[in-house]
Amino acid sequence: MAIKARGRATLRVVGSAIILIGLVISIFLNYLFIKNIIFNLITIAILLPWLLMSILLKFELNFFKNNLKNGILVLIIYSILMFTMLIIWSWSNIVIILIVNFLNFLLLICWHFSLSIFKKKKIIFLISGLGYTIGIIWISVIMLSEIHLILTINMIIIFSGLILILGIEYNLQKLGYLNYN
């Protein structure tokens, strides 16, 4: 990008950082949904390797890029085993745990593709971000407690990151500095 667009492009990174902050807050909010400490630890144990893999892919290390299919396969098997442990442990909280993990995965996908300039990845970014937002609104409507306010604040943080990225990219595209592939 030209030097003129450098300041605006930096705001894209700020938007991505805002989404990452929202993801970390969302992980900590799991404790409000799931009252059992073991379920919380397993939920974090499911999401943390995916987050680590996403971060390592952002650094574009050759080892992880070359072994992406194997890494994803290992993470899928690992996640299935962890979910199986949850199902064996107890059926009572499994729906809540699945919803919370699904929403966190949507947010992780949103963050991972937030700075992409490829059209397909940008669509995935947008769909996963909106899916997370709709899911949180749905959960907030169901739960009428103090969690509602915390969820709303976190959703606003994440949505502001989404809007910041999309607004800056629209501006850069309009000025001719950014073209989606």
Phi, psi and chi 1 to 4 in degrees:
 res  aa     phi    psi   chi1   chi2   chi3   chi4
   1 MET       -  151.9  -74.9 -174.2 -149.1      -
   2 ALA   -69.5  163.5      -      -      -      -
   3 ILE   -61.5  -32.1  -66.6  174.6      -      -
   4 LYS   -61.9  -32.0  -65.2  176.6 -174.9  178.6
   5 ALA   -91.9   -4.6      -      -      -      -
   6 ARG   -60.7  -42.4 -172.3  168.0  -69.2  158.5
   7 GLY   -63.9  -41.8      -      -      -      -
   8 ARG   -68.0  -39.0  -70.4 -176.3 -176.3  110.1
   9 ALA   -66.5  -30.6      -      -      -      -
  10 THR   -64.5  -32.0  -56.5      -      -      -
  11 LEU   -66.0  -26.2  -71.3  174.9      -      -
  12 ARG   -63.1  -42.5  -70.7  176.5   65.9 -134.8
  13 VAL   -65.5  -37.7  175.8      -      -      -
  14 VAL   -62.3  -42.8  170.2      -      -      -
  15 GLY   -61.7  -40.7      -      -      -      -
  16 SER   -65.3  -38.8 -179.8      -      -      -
  17 ALA   -65.6  -36.5      -      -      -      -
  18 ILE   -63.5  -41.7  -70.0  170.4      -      -
  19 ILE   -64.3  -40.3  -66.4  172.1      -      -
  20 LEU   -63.6  -40.2 -178.5   61.0      -      -
  21 ILE   -62.4  -42.0  -70.5  168.1      -      -
  22 GLY   -62.6  -35.7      -      -      -      -
  23 LEU   -65.5  -43.5  175.7   62.1      -      -
  24 VAL   -63.6  -43.0  171.0      -      -      -
  25 ILE   -61.9  -40.8  -68.4  170.4      -      -
  26 SER   -62.7  -38.4 -179.7      -      -      -
  27 ILE   -63.5  -41.6  -69.0  169.7      -      -
  28 PHE   -71.1  -25.8  -73.8  115.8      -      -
  29 LEU   -70.5  -15.2  -74.4  177.5      -      -
  30 ASN   -55.6  -32.6  -70.0  -16.8      -      -
  31 TYR   -65.0  -25.0  -69.0  107.8      -      -
  32 LEU   -78.0  -31.0  -62.2  175.9      -      -
  33 PHE   -82.4  -42.8  -68.7  114.7      -      -
  34 ILE  -109.7  115.2  -52.0  166.0      -      -
  35 LYS   -82.1  -16.1  -56.0  -62.8 -177.4 -165.5
  36 ASN   -88.3  127.2 -170.5  -29.4      -      -
  37 ILE   -64.6  -35.5 -170.8   78.9      -      -
  38 ILE   -67.2  -41.8  -66.5  173.2      -      -
  39 PHE   -62.7  -39.2  -73.9  142.2      -      -
  40 ASN   -63.1  -43.4  -74.1  -39.4      -      -
  41 LEU   -65.2  -40.3  -68.5  175.7      -      -
  42 ILE   -67.9  -38.3  -68.1  175.5      -      -
  43 THR   -61.4  -44.3  -59.5      -      -      -
  44 ILE   -67.3  -38.3  -69.3  172.5      -      -
  45 ALA   -65.4  -26.2      -      -      -      -
  46 ILE   -76.7  -44.0  -68.5  170.3      -      -
  47 LEU   -80.9  -34.0 -170.9   64.5      -      -
  48 LEU   -59.3  -45.5 -159.6   57.8      -      -
  49 PRO   -62.4  -35.8  -20.6   29.8      -      -
  50 TRP   -65.4  -41.0  -71.8   96.6      -      -
  51 LEU   -64.1  -44.0  178.7   62.4      -      -
  52 LEU   -61.5  -42.9 -177.2   62.2      -      -
  53 MET   -62.9  -41.0  177.2   72.5  137.7      -
  54 SER   -63.7  -42.4 -179.7      -      -      -
  55 ILE   -64.2  -43.8  -70.3  169.8      -      -
  56 LEU   -65.0  -34.7  -68.1  171.9      -      -
  57 LEU   -68.9  -31.2  -73.4  172.7      -      -
  58 LYS   -63.8  -33.0  -72.0  -97.6 -171.8 -161.2
  59 PHE   -77.9   -6.5  -72.5  125.4      -      -
  60 GLU    52.7   46.3  -64.6 -168.6   12.7      -
  61 LEU   -73.2  133.8  -59.9  173.1      -      -
  62 ASN   -58.4  -39.6  -73.6  -26.3      -      -
  63 PHE   -59.1  -42.7  176.0   76.3      -      -
  64 PHE   -78.1  -33.8  -67.0  100.4      -      -
  65 LYS   -68.1  -39.6  -75.7  174.4   52.5  178.0
  66 ASN   -73.3  -28.2  -64.8  -21.6      -      -
  67 ASN  -110.4   31.2  -63.8  -47.7      -      -
  68 LEU   -61.7  -46.7 -179.2   62.6      -      -
  69 LYS   -62.6  -43.5  -71.6 -179.0 -177.0  178.5
  70 ASN   -65.5  -41.1  -66.1  -24.9      -      -
  71 GLY   -63.4  -43.2      -      -      -      -
  72 ILE   -66.9  -38.8  -70.4  176.4      -      -
  73 LEU   -62.1  -43.7 -178.8   64.4      -      -
  74 VAL   -62.9  -42.3  167.6      -      -      -
  75 LEU   -66.4  -36.7  -73.3  175.8      -      -
  76 ILE   -65.2  -46.5  -71.4  171.1      -      -
  77 ILE   -62.1  -43.2  -68.1  169.7      -      -
  78 TYR   -59.7  -46.5  169.5   78.0      -      -
  79 SER   -64.6  -40.6  -62.6      -      -      -
  80 ILE   -62.4  -41.9  -70.4  171.3      -      -
  81 LEU   -63.2  -40.7  -71.1  173.0      -      -
  82 MET   -66.7  -41.4  -64.3  -59.5  -81.4      -
  83 PHE   -64.9  -36.6  -83.2  120.7      -      -
  84 THR   -62.6  -40.9  -54.7      -      -      -
  85 MET   -59.7  -40.6  -76.1  176.7   44.8      -
  86 LEU   -63.8  -43.0  -75.0  173.0      -      -
  87 ILE   -65.2  -42.2  -68.5  170.1      -      -
  88 ILE   -65.4  -38.8  -68.8  170.8      -      -
  89 TRP   -64.0  -49.8 -173.2  -88.1      -      -
  90 SER  -166.0  141.9  171.7      -      -      -
  91 TRP   -90.6  -18.0  -80.0   93.0      -      -
  92 SER   -64.3  -39.9   61.0      -      -      -
  93 ASN  -104.2    7.8  -68.7  -29.8      -      -
  94 ILE   -64.3  -36.0 -162.2   67.8      -      -
  95 VAL   -65.9  -45.1  173.4      -      -      -
  96 ILE   -62.8  -42.9  -65.7  171.3      -      -
  97 ILE   -64.5  -41.4  -68.3  169.5      -      -
  98 LEU   -64.1  -42.9  -73.1  174.5      -      -
  99 ILE   -64.5  -46.1  -69.2  171.1      -      -
 100 VAL   -61.9  -45.4  166.3      -      -      -
 101 ASN   -65.5  -40.3  -85.0  -45.5      -      -
 102 PHE   -61.5  -44.9  178.4   71.2      -      -
 103 LEU   -65.3  -39.1  -69.3  175.9      -      -
 104 ASN   -66.0  -37.2  -75.6  -21.9      -      -
 105 PHE   -66.1  -39.6  -85.3  114.0      -      -
 106 LEU   -59.5  -42.8  -78.8  178.2      -      -
 107 LEU   -67.5  -37.8 -169.5   53.2      -      -
 108 LEU   -63.9  -42.6  177.4   62.9      -      -
 109 ILE   -63.1  -42.5  -68.3  167.1      -      -
 110 CYS   -58.2  -47.8  176.3      -      -      -
 111 TRP   -65.0  -41.3  172.8   73.6      -      -
 112 HIS   -61.4  -39.6 -178.2   75.4      -      -
 113 PHE   -96.7    9.7  -67.7  121.9      -      -
 114 SER   -64.1  -32.9   63.0      -      -      -
 115 LEU  -102.6    8.7  -63.2  178.0      -      -
 116 SER   -70.4  147.1  177.8      -      -      -
 117 ILE  -109.5   10.3   58.2  169.4      -      -
 118 PHE   -91.6  135.5  -62.9  104.9      -      -
 119 LYS   -59.2  -44.1 -167.0  176.8  -74.4 -172.7
 120 LYS   -64.7  -42.0  -71.2  179.9 -177.1  177.2
 121 LYS   -69.7  -32.4  -68.4 -179.9  179.7  179.5
 122 LYS   -69.2  -35.0 -167.5   52.5   71.4  174.7
 123 ILE   -66.8  -40.9  -69.4  170.0      -      -
 124 ILE   -62.0  -41.9  -66.9  170.4      -      -
 125 PHE   -56.7  -48.5  155.9   75.5      -      -
 126 LEU   -67.5  -45.0 -173.5   60.3      -      -
 127 ILE   -65.2  -43.9  -70.1  171.7      -      -
 128 SER   -68.3  -37.6   61.2      -      -      -
 129 GLY   -65.3  -43.9      -      -      -      -
 130 LEU   -68.8  -36.5  -69.5  175.7      -      -
 131 GLY   -61.6  -42.1      -      -      -      -
 132 TYR   -63.3  -45.7  175.7   82.3      -      -
 133 THR   -61.2  -45.9  -55.6      -      -      -
 134 ILE   -63.6  -41.0  -68.9  167.7      -      -
 135 GLY   -62.2  -41.6      -      -      -      -
 136 ILE   -67.8  -39.8  -70.0  -62.2      -      -
 137 ILE   -61.5  -42.0  -69.6  171.1      -      -
 138 TRP   -62.4  -45.5  178.0   69.7      -      -
 139 ILE   -64.5  -40.7  -72.5  175.1      -      -
 140 SER   -63.3  -36.1  -65.5      -      -      -
 141 VAL   -68.9  -38.6  168.0      -      -      -
 142 ILE   -68.4  -41.9  -68.9  173.6      -      -
 143 MET   -95.1  117.5  -62.3 -179.2  154.8      -
 144 LEU  -109.1   77.1  -62.0  174.0      -      -
 145 SER  -148.7 -167.1   65.4      -      -      -
 146 GLU   -67.3  -19.6   69.7  -83.4   -7.7      -
 147 ILE   -65.7  -30.6  -61.8  172.6      -      -
 148 HIS   -54.7  -46.2  174.4   72.7      -      -
 149 LEU   -65.6  -43.4  178.3   63.2      -      -
 150 ILE   -64.7  -42.6  -62.9  169.1      -      -
 151 LEU   -62.0  -41.3  -76.4  173.7      -      -
 152 THR   -64.2  -42.6  -55.5      -      -      -
 153 ILE   -63.0  -45.1  -68.4  170.0      -      -
 154 ASN   -63.9  -40.0 -169.2   41.8      -      -
 155 MET   -63.2  -39.0 -175.9 -169.4   64.0      -
 156 ILE   -65.0  -40.2  -70.0  170.7      -      -
 157 ILE   -59.8  -49.0  -69.7  169.9      -      -
 158 ILE   -67.2  -43.5  -67.3  164.6      -      -
 159 PHE   -64.1  -34.7 -160.2   68.0      -      -
 160 SER   -66.3  -36.1   65.4      -      -      -
 161 GLY   -64.2  -42.1      -      -      -      -
 162 LEU   -60.9  -48.5  -75.5  166.5      -      -
 163 ILE   -64.5  -40.4  -64.6  -61.1      -      -
 164 LEU   -60.4  -47.9 -178.9   63.7      -      -
 165 ILE   -63.1  -48.4  -69.8  170.9      -      -
 166 LEU   -65.1  -39.4  -67.9  173.3      -      -
 167 GLY   -65.2  -45.2      -      -      -      -
 168 ILE   -64.9  -42.1  -66.6  -59.5      -      -
 169 GLU   -65.8  -37.0  -72.9 -179.1   -3.8      -
 170 TYR   -63.3  -43.3  175.9   74.8      -      -
 171 ASN   -63.1  -45.4 -169.6  -20.8      -      -
 172 LEU   -65.1  -37.3  -70.9  172.7      -      -
 173 GLN   -68.2  -39.0 -169.8  176.4   18.5      -
 174 LYS   -64.9  -36.6 -166.2  172.9  165.4 -175.9
 175 LEU   -81.0   -8.1  -66.0  172.3      -      -
 176 GLY    88.4   10.5      -      -      -      -
 177 TYR   -88.5  -15.7  -65.8  125.3      -      -
 178 LEU  -134.6  125.2  178.1   66.9      -      -
 179 ASN  -126.6  127.1  -67.1  -41.1      -      -
 180 TYR   -75.4  138.9  -66.9  114.2      -      -
 181 ASN   -93.1      -  -65.0  -31.4      -      -
